[in-house]
Amino acid sequence: MTLRAVLVGAGAMGAEWLAALRASPDVELAAVVDIDAAAAARAAAGVPSSTSLAAVAPGADFVVDATVPAAHFAVTAEALRLGLPVLGEKPLTETLPQALSLAALSSLTGTLFVVSQSRRFEANLASFKSQISALGPVGSLTTTFHRGPHFGGFRETMPHPLLLDMAIHPFDTARYLLDDEPVSVFCDAYNPPWSWYAGDASANALFRFASGARYSYTASWCAVDFETSWNGSWEAHTGNGTARWDGDHAPGSQDGDANTLLETISASLAVFVEALRGGTPPATSVHRNVLSLAMVLCAVESADSGRPVAIDDTLAAAHAAAVATAPPDVAEVLRSWPTVREALRG
């Protein structure tokens, strides 16, 4: 049975999701929603458009949220209250209290909420994970990321453009590759003198994971020459050898390019649709994605304070803030959690 999707957000990422929705044999575009009515109508190209999600919700089966990060919380909360599953763009939300509130609301309503994290569907990532697994326990995992994009717009005025807009991809990938969860981070973020960004466009972060493995991230968004893949360059060090991946090709070779953005978000969409039809909930469902966002925000916290950050301390503070600000029914769910970690594992 074809599922009817409402796309919320008619900007640049909305255009990418429109292409994926229209290319999918399992999905029919039901409507496009945007706060700019003219932009919504242009993107809709013949299907209904609106500035209101509630107005086009009847008859829809799910929502794709391709709005800007500042709108993610409100759009997802409204959709879940309407009983509509959500496939959302990263980041999950702008803050951890918002993320925990949406996890609780998803549980309360029994409605699926998944963060796309499309880079989990890069062509050669699973092969790299298999190569690592064959070598045994990882002592250290590293990502080197150097790119020099001139975006213009909001990214060039953000306080932490690299960490807040890009780092979630490798941080989420590190959790996937290690099959483990982070417990602490120390991060040094800075802005080289030649940078065209107002905020810190370079960073070095070191995470400790529960197993004792270390994950290090050395990155710059104002690199000049010798750029890495958009996925970064990876190394995993074990007692039985080292696995390497250049981020684009099959590990250990120069063959097989990385997927395009359309291919990766189409793969993310297909996994989401399978879950709606009764399959296994995706690995980036809201509860399981919170810790990827926590890695980003704890790295920012460490960079701003100059001190290591224990992730459980930040999660506890976020939980208290969420309980204090959430609607009564959501706050009740949050108060029922034994610990944040246990609730997220559940």
C-alpha positions in Angstrom: 0.0 0.0 0.0 1.4 3.4 -1.0 1.9 5.8 2.0 1.0 9.4 1.8 3.7 11.9 3.0 3.5 15.5 4.0 6.7 17.4 3.4 7.3 20.3 5.9 9.9 22.7 4.7 10.3 23.9 1.1 13.9 25.1 1.3 17.1 23.5 0.0 16.8 20.3 2.0 13.1 20.2 1.2 14.0 20.1 -2.5 16.3 17.0 -1.8 13.5 15.3 0.1 11.0 16.1 -2.7 13.1 14.3 -5.2 13.4 11.3 -2.9 9.7 11.2 -2.1 8.8 11.5 -5.8 11.3 8.8 -6.8 10.0 6.3 -4.2 7.7 3.5 -5.4 6.2 3.3 -1.9 5.3 6.9 -1.2 2.9 9.4 -2.6 3.4 13.1 -1.9 0.2 14.3 -0.3 1.1 18.0 0.5 3.8 20.5 1.1 3.8 22.8 4.1 6.0 25.9 4.6 5.6 29.2 6.6 6.1 30.8 3.2 2.9 30.1 1.3 4.4 30.9 -2.1 7.4 28.6 -1.5 5.1 25.8 -0.4 3.0 26.2 -3.6 6.0 26.2 -5.9 7.4 23.1 -4.3 4.1 21.3 -4.3 3.7 21.6 -8.1 0.1 20.4 -8.2 -0.4 18.7 -4.9 -2.0 20.7 -2.0 0.1 23.2 -0.1 -0.4 25.1 3.1 1.2 27.0 5.9 -0.5 24.7 8.4 0.4 21.1 9.0 -2.9 20.5 10.8 -4.8 21.6 7.7 -3.3 18.9 5.5 -2.9 16.2 8.1 -6.2 14.3 7.4 -5.4 11.4 5.1 -1.7 11.6 5.5 0.4 8.7 6.8 3.6 10.4 7.9 5.6 13.7 7.9 9.0 14.4 6.5 10.5 17.4 8.5 13.0 19.2 6.3 12.7 22.5 8.2 15.6 24.5 9.7 16.9 23.2 13.0 15.1 25.9 15.0 11.7 24.5 13.8 12.3 20.8 14.4 10.9 20.7 17.9 7.6 22.5 17.1 7.0 20.6 13.8 7.7 17.2 15.3 5.7 17.8 18.5 2.7 18.9 16.4 3.0 15.9 14.1 3.2 13.4 17.0 0.2 15.0 18.7 -1.7 14.6 15.4 -0.7 10.9 15.4 1.6 11.2 12.4 5.0 9.4 12.4 7.9 11.7 11.6 11.1 11.2 9.6 13.2 14.3 10.4 16.4 15.9 9.3 19.3 16.2 11.7 19.8 17.6 14.3 17.0 16.0 16.3 16.4 19.3 18.0 18.5 22.3 19.0 18.7 21.4 22.7 18.8 18.2 24.8 15.8 19.1 26.9 13.8 19.4 23.7 15.2 16.0 22.5 14.2 14.2 25.7 10.7 15.8 25.6 10.2 14.5 22.0 11.5 11.0 23.1 8.9 11.0 25.8 6.2 12.4 23.5 6.9 9.6 21.0 6.4 7.1 23.8 3.3 8.8 25.1 1.6 8.9 21.7 3.0 5.5 20.5 4.1 7.3 17.3 7.4 6.7 15.5 9.9 9.5 15.2 13.1 8.8 13.4 16.1 11.1 12.6 17.3 10.5 9.0 21.1 10.5 9.7 21.4 9.7 6.0 25.2 9.2 6.1 24.6 5.9 7.9 23.6 4.7 4.4 26.9 5.6 2.7 27.8 2.8 0.2 31.0 1.5 1.9 30.3 2.2 5.6 28.9 -1.2 6.4 32.0 -2.8 4.8 34.3 -0.7 7.0 32.3 -1.8 10.1 32.7 -5.5 9.0 36.4 -4.9 8.6 36.7 -3.5 12.1 34.6 -6.2 13.6 36.9 -8.9 12.1 39.9 -7.3 13.9 38.4 -7.4 17.4 38.0 -4.8 20.1 38.8 -1.2 19.1 41.3 0.7 21.2 41.0 4.0 19.3 38.9 5.3 16.4 39.8 8.5 14.6 38.2 10.8 12.1 40.1 13.4 10.2 37.9 15.9 8.4 39.2 18.9 6.3 36.9 20.8 4.0 36.7 24.5 2.9 33.2 25.2 1.8 32.0 28.8 1.3 28.3 28.4 2.2 27.4 32.0 2.9 24.3 32.6 5.0 23.6 31.4 8.6 26.5 28.9 8.8 29.1 31.6 8.5 27.6 33.5 11.5 27.1 30.5 13.9 29.2 30.3 17.1 30.2 26.7 16.3 29.4 26.0 12.6 31.5 22.9 12.4 30.3 21.2 15.6 26.7 22.2 15.4 26.1 21.7 11.7 28.5 19.0 10.6 29.9 17.0 13.5 26.7 15.0 14.2 27.4 12.9 11.1 30.8 11.5 12.2 29.7 11.4 15.9 26.7 9.2 15.0 28.9 7.1 12.7 31.4 6.5 15.6 28.5 5.1 17.8 27.5 2.8 14.9 31.1 1.6 14.2 31.9 1.0 17.9 28.5 -0.4 18.9 29.1 1.6 22.1 28.0 4.8 23.8 30.1 7.8 24.8 30.6 8.8 28.5 32.8 11.9 28.3 34.4 14.4 26.0 37.1 17.1 26.0 36.9 19.4 23.0 39.1 22.4 21.9 37.4 24.5 19.2 39.0 27.5 17.6 39.0 29.7 14.5 42.2 30.0 12.4 43.2 33.5 11.4 42.3 32.9 7.7 38.8 31.5 8.5 35.9 33.2 6.7 33.5 32.0 9.5 32.6 34.2 12.5 32.5 31.2 14.9 34.9 28.4 15.6 35.4 26.5 12.3 38.0 24.0 13.6 38.0 21.5 16.5 39.8 18.7 18.1 37.6 16.4 20.3 38.4 13.3 22.3 35.6 11.0 23.5 35.8 8.2 25.9 33.3 5.4 25.3 31.9 2.9 27.9 34.2 0.1 26.7 37.2 2.3 27.2 37.7 2.9 23.5 38.7 6.5 22.6 37.3 8.3 19.6 39.1 11.4 18.3 37.8 13.9 15.8 40.2 16.4 14.2 38.4 18.7 11.8 38.3 22.0 10.0 35.7 23.7 7.8 38.1 26.3 6.6 40.8 23.9 5.1 42.9 25.0 2.2 43.9 22.2 -0.2 44.1 18.5 0.4 40.5 18.1 1.4 39.2 14.8 2.8 35.9 13.2 1.8 32.7 14.8 3.1 32.6 11.7 5.3 36.1 12.3 6.6 39.0 9.9 6.7 38.8 7.1 9.3 41.2 4.7 11.1 40.3 2.1 13.7 43.2 0.6 15.8 42.9 -2.8 17.3 45.3 -5.4 18.8 45.1 -7.3 15.5 45.7 -4.5 13.1 44.3 -1.3 11.7 41.3 -0.7 9.5 41.2 2.4 7.3 38.5 4.0 5.2 38.9 7.2 3.0 35.2 8.0 3.4 34.4 7.5 -0.3 35.7 4.2 -1.6 35.6 0.6 -0.5 38.0 0.1 2.5 41.5 -0.6 1.2 40.7 0.2 -2.5 40.0 3.1 -4.8 36.9 1.5 -6.3 33.2 2.3 -5.7 32.2 5.9 -5.1 30.2 7.1 -2.1 26.5 7.4 -2.5 24.9 10.7 -3.6 22.7 12.6 -1.2 19.6 11.5 -3.1 20.7 7.9 -2.7 21.4 8.1 1.0 18.2 9.9 1.9 16.2 7.6 -0.3 17.7 4.6 1.6 16.8 6.4 4.9 13.2 6.8 3.6 13.0 3.2 2.5 14.0 2.0 6.0 11.5 4.3 7.6 8.7 3.1 5.3 9.6 -0.5 6.2 9.2 0.3 9.9 5.8 1.9 9.3 4.8 -1.3 7.6 5.7 -3.4 10.7 9.4 -3.8 10.3 12.1 -3.1 12.9 12.3 0.5 14.1 15.4 2.2 12.6 18.6 2.5 14.5 18.1 6.3 14.4 14.7 6.3 16.1 14.5 9.3 18.5 15.5 7.4 21.7 18.6 5.9 20.0 19.6 9.2 18.4 19.6 11.4 21.5 23.2 10.4 22.3 24.5 11.5 18.9 23.0 14.9 19.6 24.5 14.8 23.2 27.9 14.2 21.7 27.6 17.4 19.7 26.2 19.5 22.5 28.6 18.2 25.1 31.5 18.9 22.8 30.3 22.5 22.5 29.9 22.7 26.3 33.5 21.4 26.7 34.8 23.9 24.1 33.1 26.8 25.8 34.1 25.8 29.3 37.6 24.5 28.6 36.9 21.5 30.7 36.1 17.8 30.1 32.3 17.1 30.2 30.7 13.9 31.7 27.8 13.2 29.3 25.6 11.7 32.1 25.9 15.0 34.0 24.6 16.9 31.0 21.9 14.4 30.4 20.7 14.7 34.0 20.6 18.5 33.8 18.7 18.2 30.5 16.2 15.8 32.0 15.5 18.1 34.9 15.0 21.0 32.5 12.7 18.9 30.3 10.5 17.9 33.3 10.3 21.5 34.3 9.2 22.8 30.9 7.3 20.0 29.3 3.4 19.7 29.2 2.1 17.8 32.1 1.5 14.5 30.2 5.0 14.6 28.8 6.5 15.5 32.1 4.8 12.5 33.7 6.5 10.2 31.2 9.9 11.9 31.8 9.5 11.5 35.6 8.8 7.7 35.1 12.2 7.1 33.6 14.5 5.2 36.0 17.5 7.0 34.4 18.0 8.8 31.1 20.3 6.1 29.8 17.9 3.3 30.6 15.0 5.1 29.0 17.0 5.8 25.8 18.1 2.1 25.7 14.4 1.1 26.1 
